[in-house]
Amino acid sequence: MHYKRFGDKVIVRIDRGEEIVKTLKQLCKDLDIKLGTITGIGATDRATIGLYDVGAKEYHSTELIGDHEIAPVYGNISKLGDEVYLHLHANLCNAEHKSFGGHLNSATVSATFEAFIEIMDGEINRIFDKKIGLNLLDI
């Protein structure tokens, strides 16, 4: 992973073989980013995406193996207690141009991944909502 910071913006390149979610989370820890947004594009050959079933209060995950364009990843950065919390969604497109989308649990870079992080001044924590079963922004 390589990055450059320009004021409240960070440009990130994650290289082949690196896991995107883990790497972004570590970067946010290293730079002490507590609040912000992430946008990224790239390619993966192994990804896990999820869909939250509100009624059952559980995620259903799907693993995608093979070449997929990441078109794109969008998400936000907040905190859950003392930890960085990334809420990322992705649209992944295969060779037949079929698209799969959902909550991004993990993705391994096959070629490159390029992201822009916009840091916001402040901190928003998350709080568990028993009714919905998710960690929601505590606003």
Contacts in CASP RR format, 6 or more apart in sequence:
PFRMAT RR
TARGET T0000
AUTHOR 0000-0000-0000
METHOD contacts of the structure
MODEL  1
MHYKRFGDKVIVRIDRGEEIVKTLKQLCKDLDIKLGTITGIGATDRATIG
LYDVGAKEYHSTELIGDHEIAPVYGNISKLGDEVYLHLHANLCNAEHKSF
GGHLNSATVSATFEAFIEIMDGEINRIFDKKIGLNLLDI
1 12 0 8 1.000
1 13 0 8 1.000
1 14 0 8 1.000
1 15 0 8 1.000
1 18 0 8 1.000
1 23 0 8 1.000
1 27 0 8 1.000
2 12 0 8 1.000
2 13 0 8 1.000
2 15 0 8 1.000
3 10 0 8 1.000
3 11 0 8 1.000
3 12 0 8 1.000
3 13 0 8 1.000
3 27 0 8 1.000
4 10 0 8 1.000
4 11 0 8 1.000
5 11 0 8 1.000
5 31 0 8 1.000
7 119 0 8 1.000
8 118 0 8 1.000
8 119 0 8 1.000
8 120 0 8 1.000
8 121 0 8 1.000
9 116 0 8 1.000
9 117 0 8 1.000
9 118 0 8 1.000
9 119 0 8 1.000
10 27 0 8 1.000
10 31 0 8 1.000
10 33 0 8 1.000
10 116 0 8 1.000
10 117 0 8 1.000
10 119 0 8 1.000
11 114 0 8 1.000
11 115 0 8 1.000
11 116 0 8 1.000
11 117 0 8 1.000
12 24 0 8 1.000
12 27 0 8 1.000
12 113 0 8 1.000
12 114 0 8 1.000
12 115 0 8 1.000
12 116 0 8 1.000
12 117 0 8 1.000
13 112 0 8 1.000
13 113 0 8 1.000
13 114 0 8 1.000
14 20 0 8 1.000
14 23 0 8 1.000
14 24 0 8 1.000
14 109 0 8 1.000
14 112 0 8 1.000
14 113 0 8 1.000
14 114 0 8 1.000
14 115 0 8 1.000
15 109 0 8 1.000
15 112 0 8 1.000
16 109 0 8 1.000
16 110 0 8 1.000
16 111 0 8 1.000
16 112 0 8 1.000
17 108 0 8 1.000
17 109 0 8 1.000
17 110 0 8 1.000
18 108 0 8 1.000
18 109 0 8 1.000
18 113 0 8 1.000
19 106 0 8 1.000
19 107 0 8 1.000
19 108 0 8 1.000
19 109 0 8 1.000
20 44 0 8 1.000
20 73 0 8 1.000
20 104 0 8 1.000
20 106 0 8 1.000
20 107 0 8 1.000
20 108 0 8 1.000
20 109 0 8 1.000
20 113 0 8 1.000
21 86 0 8 1.000
21 88 0 8 1.000
21 104 0 8 1.000
21 105 0 8 1.000
21 106 0 8 1.000
21 107 0 8 1.000
22 106 0 8 1.000
24 38 0 8 1.000
24 86 0 8 1.000
24 88 0 8 1.000
24 115 0 8 1.000
24 117 0 8 1.000
25 84 0 8 1.000
25 86 0 8 1.000
27 33 0 8 1.000
27 117 0 8 1.000
28 77 0 8 1.000
28 84 0 8 1.000
28 86 0 8 1.000
28 117 0 8 1.000
29 84 0 8 1.000
31 119 0 8 1.000
33 77 0 8 1.000
33 84 0 8 1.000
33 117 0 8 1.000
33 119 0 8 1.000
34 77 0 8 1.000
34 78 0 8 1.000
34 79 0 8 1.000
34 84 0 8 1.000
34 122 0 8 1.000
34 123 0 8 1.000
34 124 0 8 1.000
35 77 0 8 1.000
35 78 0 8 1.000
35 79 0 8 1.000
35 119 0 8 1.000
35 120 0 8 1.000
35 121 0 8 1.000
35 122 0 8 1.000
35 123 0 8 1.000
35 124 0 8 1.000
36 76 0 8 1.000
36 77 0 8 1.000
36 78 0 8 1.000
36 117 0 8 1.000
36 118 0 8 1.000
36 119 0 8 1.000
36 120 0 8 1.000
37 74 0 8 1.000
37 75 0 8 1.000
37 76 0 8 1.000
37 77 0 8 1.000
37 117 0 8 1.000
37 118 0 8 1.000
37 120 0 8 1.000
38 73 0 8 1.000
38 74 0 8 1.000
38 75 0 8 1.000
38 76 0 8 1.000
38 77 0 8 1.000
38 86 0 8 1.000
38 88 0 8 1.000
38 115 0 8 1.000
38 116 0 8 1.000
38 117 0 8 1.000
39 72 0 8 1.000
39 73 0 8 1.000
39 74 0 8 1.000
39 75 0 8 1.000
39 115 0 8 1.000
39 116 0 8 1.000
40 70 0 8 1.000
40 72 0 8 1.000
40 73 0 8 1.000
40 74 0 8 1.000
40 113 0 8 1.000
40 114 0 8 1.000
40 115 0 8 1.000
40 116 0 8 1.000
41 69 0 8 1.000
41 70 0 8 1.000
41 71 0 8 1.000
41 72 0 8 1.000
41 73 0 8 1.000
41 113 0 8 1.000
41 114 0 8 1.000
41 115 0 8 1.000
42 69 0 8 1.000
42 70 0 8 1.000
42 71 0 8 1.000
42 109 0 8 1.000
42 111 0 8 1.000
42 112 0 8 1.000
42 113 0 8 1.000
42 114 0 8 1.000
43 67 0 8 1.000
43 68 0 8 1.000
43 69 0 8 1.000
43 70 0 8 1.000
43 109 0 8 1.000
43 110 0 8 1.000
43 111 0 8 1.000
43 112 0 8 1.000
43 113 0 8 1.000
44 64 0 8 1.000
44 68 0 8 1.000
44 70 0 8 1.000
44 92 0 8 1.000
44 107 0 8 1.000
44 108 0 8 1.000
44 109 0 8 1.000
44 110 0 8 1.000
44 113 0 8 1.000
45 65 0 8 1.000
45 66 0 8 1.000
45 67 0 8 1.000
45 68 0 8 1.000
45 108 0 8 1.000
45 110 0 8 1.000
46 63 0 8 1.000
46 64 0 8 1.000
46 65 0 8 1.000
46 66 0 8 1.000
46 106 0 8 1.000
46 107 0 8 1.000
46 108 0 8 1.000
46 110 0 8 1.000
47 63 0 8 1.000
47 64 0 8 1.000
47 68 0 8 1.000
47 90 0 8 1.000
47 92 0 8 1.000
47 104 0 8 1.000
47 106 0 8 1.000
47 107 0 8 1.000
47 108 0 8 1.000
48 61 0 8 1.000
48 62 0 8 1.000
48 63 0 8 1.000
48 64 0 8 1.000
48 104 0 8 1.000
48 105 0 8 1.000
48 106 0 8 1.000
48 107 0 8 1.000
49 61 0 8 1.000
49 62 0 8 1.000
49 64 0 8 1.000
49 90 0 8 1.000
49 92 0 8 1.000
49 100 0 8 1.000
49 101 0 8 1.000
49 102 0 8 1.000
49 103 0 8 1.000
49 104 0 8 1.000
49 105 0 8 1.000
50 59 0 8 1.000
50 60 0 8 1.000
50 61 0 8 1.000
50 62 0 8 1.000
50 102 0 8 1.000
50 103 0 8 1.000
50 104 0 8 1.000
50 105 0 8 1.000
51 59 0 8 1.000
51 60 0 8 1.000
51 62 0 8 1.000
51 102 0 8 1.000
51 103 0 8 1.000
52 58 0 8 1.000
52 59 0 8 1.000
52 60 0 8 1.000
52 103 0 8 1.000
52 134 0 8 1.000
53 59 0 8 1.000
53 60 0 8 1.000
54 132 0 8 1.000
57 132 0 8 1.000
57 133 0 8 1.000
59 103 0 8 1.000
59 105 0 8 1.000
61 105 0 8 1.000
62 100 0 8 1.000
64 92 0 8 1.000
64 94 0 8 1.000
64 100 0 8 1.000
66 94 0 8 1.000
66 110 0 8 1.000
67 94 0 8 1.000
67 95 0 8 1.000
67 110 0 8 1.000
68 92 0 8 1.000
68 93 0 8 1.000
68 94 0 8 1.000
68 100 0 8 1.000
69 92 0 8 1.000
69 93 0 8 1.000
70 90 0 8 1.000
70 91 0 8 1.000
70 92 0 8 1.000
70 107 0 8 1.000
70 113 0 8 1.000
71 91 0 8 1.000
71 92 0 8 1.000
71 93 0 8 1.000
71 99 0 8 1.000
72 90 0 8 1.000
72 91 0 8 1.000
73 88 0 8 1.000
73 89 0 8 1.000
73 90 0 8 1.000
73 104 0 8 1.000
73 115 0 8 1.000
74 88 0 8 1.000
74 89 0 8 1.000
74 90 0 8 1.000
75 86 0 8 1.000
75 87 0 8 1.000
75 88 0 8 1.000
75 89 0 8 1.000
76 86 0 8 1.000
76 87 0 8 1.000
77 84 0 8 1.000
77 85 0 8 1.000
77 86 0 8 1.000
77 117 0 8 1.000
78 85 0 8 1.000
78 87 0 8 1.000
78 123 0 8 1.000
78 124 0 8 1.000
78 125 0 8 1.000
78 126 0 8 1.000
78 137 0 8 1.000
79 85 0 8 1.000
79 123 0 8 1.000
79 124 0 8 1.000
79 125 0 8 1.000
79 126 0 8 1.000
80 125 0 8 1.000
80 126 0 8 1.000
80 135 0 8 1.000
81 125 0 8 1.000
81 126 0 8 1.000
85 126 0 8 1.000
85 135 0 8 1.000
87 103 0 8 1.000
88 103 0 8 1.000
88 104 0 8 1.000
89 101 0 8 1.000
89 102 0 8 1.000
89 103 0 8 1.000
89 104 0 8 1.000
90 101 0 8 1.000
90 102 0 8 1.000
90 104 0 8 1.000
90 107 0 8 1.000
91 99 0 8 1.000
91 100 0 8 1.000
91 101 0 8 1.000
91 102 0 8 1.000
92 99 0 8 1.000
92 100 0 8 1.000
92 101 0 8 1.000
92 107 0 8 1.000
93 99 0 8 1.000
93 100 0 8 1.000
94 100 0 8 1.000
107 113 0 8 1.000
124 137 0 8 1.000
124 138 0 8 1.000
124 139 0 8 1.000
125 138 0 8 1.000
126 135 0 8 1.000
126 136 0 8 1.000
126 137 0 8 1.000
126 138 0 8 1.000
127 135 0 8 1.000
127 136 0 8 1.000
127 138 0 8 1.000
128 134 0 8 1.000
128 135 0 8 1.000
128 136 0 8 1.000
129 135 0 8 1.000
129 136 0 8 1.000
END
